[in-house]
């Protein structure tokens, strides 16, 4: 893929780290000359020390052949302007971070895939890690639903039961679904006859999120 990345700060550099591991042609646009120089030394990418809110800059970056543009700056106004220009230049895939949740709808109206305020998400993750240490990872969905990873304990009511037995006993409910089971080096697709063992790392979908009742189901504790 031919990808234009706008901004090479903390987020932009992480994007570069990931994309340079695969076969992608990358162009980075960065306004800070020192950062641009450092990126040109560290990554196999064309680096432009320029203003991406200027249409000519995106054209110089190869917008006519770009498959995607990713904006990672901490200024929503900059990101929105770049996305508007990308739309005008017919770049098919547009992705951006969004600092202010009130601006989310603006980005979506022009067909941008968005990541809301990364700093806030990190803060939310850290708070969750303190409040619910048994939850290893999570992703919030619309309407309060969540997908999360949790390790089954020996005191869990579902431990050593099949999923069918757990369901029949009313332990899972209609709004909780076990999506995957990681057992050692093996990843299992859950079936009705699959037995849940203590120590299993489960990927779970819960329509109501990680409630105390859900925590009790998998850990035997409400927290």
N, C-alpha and C positions, 0 to 999 in steps of 0.2 A: 504493500500500500504506500501511497505518497501522502504524507501527513505533515501538516503545518501546525507547529506548537507555538502559541503566543505566551510568553512569560517563562523564564527559566529559574524561578525561585524555588522554594521548598517543594511545592507540588509539581511544578514543571520539571524539575530535575528528577523526581521520582518517576514521572511519566516517561522521561527520556531513558532512565535506567531500564524500564520494562520494555520499551519499544525497540531499543537497540539490541535486545537479545533475540529478536526475530528479524525476518527479512523485510524491513521497511525502509523506505527512502524518507528521510526526515529533514525538515527545514525548521529552524528555530528563529523566532523574532523576539528580540530583547532590547529594551530601551537603555538599560544600564550598560555602559561600555565595558566596565570591569567584569561584570557577570557574563556578558557576551563573549569576551576574550577567554574567560575561564572555561566556558562551555565548549568553545571551539577547540580547546586543547584536550578536553576530557572525553568528548563524544564524537562519533563518526556521523556528523551532521553538518549541513550548511547552516551557518549562523549569520543572521542579518541584525546589525545594530541599528534598529530603525523603529519607527512608530507604526504599529499594526493598524491603527485607526485610520491610516491613509490608504486609500484604495490602491495607489501605485505600489505601496509596500507589499501588499498581498499579491499583486500581479508579478512583482519581482520575485516573490517567493514561490511562484509557479502555481498560482491559484487555478489556472486553466486545466492543469493536470492533477490537481489535488483530489484525493478521495475523501479527505476529512480535515477538519480544523479543530484544534483543542485550545481553548483559552483558559489560562490558569492564574491570571493576575488577581490581586486583591481589590480591584476596582470594578464594580459592576458596570459602571458607565463605559469603561474601556471594553469590557467583555461583550456588552450589548452592541456597541458600535461595530466591533469586529464581526460579530454574528450577523448583523444586518448586511455588512459588506460581503460576507461569505454567502449569504442568501442571494444577493444581487449577482455574485460571480458564479452562481450555480454549483457551489461545493455541496455535495450530497449529504455528508455526515457532519453534523455540528454538535460539539460537546463543550460544556462550560461549567466552571464552578460558579456558585451564586452566593454572595456574602449575606445579602438581605433577603429573608424569606418573602418579603412583600414584592420582590422583583421576579419571583419564580414564574408567575403567569406571563410576564412580558417575554421571557425567554421561550416559554412553551409555545406562545402564539406564532413564533417564527421557526418552529420546528427544531428547537435545540434540546438535546438530552442534557439534563442538569444534575449537578451534585451540590446539594445545599450546604453552605457554610461548613467547610471541613473542620475548622477549629471548634465549632459548636458540637459537631459529631464526635470529635475526639473527646471533648469534655463529657458528653453524654456516655460515651463508652467507658471512660474512667469511673464515672459515678456508678454505672451499672456494675462494673467489676468489683467495686467496694460493697455495694448493696447485695449483690447476688453472685458471690464468688464461684458458685457451681456452674454458672453460665459462662461458657468459654468464648462464645462469639454470638452476635445477634445482628439481625437486620430488621428495621422497622418497615412495615408496610402500611397501606392506606387503612383507615378505620381502626387503628390501634392494634392490628394484627402484627405478629412477629414471627420470624424464622430464627431459631437459635440452636446452639449446640450445648448439650448438657450430659454430664457423666452420671450414669445410674449407680446409686449407692446400694450397699447391702440392706439398708433399712427401707429401701423404696418398695412400695406396695406392688409394683409391677415386676420386680426382680424375680427371675426364674419362672415367669409366666410367659405363655405365648401371647402374641398380640390379640389373638381371638379371645383367649381367656381374660386378658386385661379389659378388653372391650365389653365382654359379657358381664364382667363384674362392675361395669360403670366407671372404671378408673380413667379412661381416656376421654369419653364424651364425644359428642358430634363435632366439636370445634377444635379438636386436637388430633394431629396426624403425625405419625412417625415417618419421616421421609427417607432416612438412611440410617444404617447402623455401622459404626466403625469399630471393629474388634481386632486389636493388634494391627497387623499389616493388611487386614482384609476389610473390604467395604461390602456390606450386604444390602440387597434390596429387600425391604421388609415384606413378608407375607403373613397371612393369618396364622400359619403354623410356626412362624419364627419365634424362638424363645429369646427373651431379653435377659441378659446376664448382668450381674453387678460388674461394673468396670467398663461396660459398653459406652461408647460415646455416641449419643443419638443426635441426629439433626431432626428438629421438631418444628412443625407449623402449629401455631396457636392463634385462633381468631381473636381471642381476648388478650393476647400478649402473655408475658411471663408473670402470671398471677401467683398468689400464695398457694392456691389449690393445685396449679400446674407444677409448682416447685415441689410440693408434697408428693405428687404422683411419682416423680422421678428420683427424689432424694430422701423422702420420708420426713423432710423439714419444710416449714412454711417460708423460710428465707434461705 
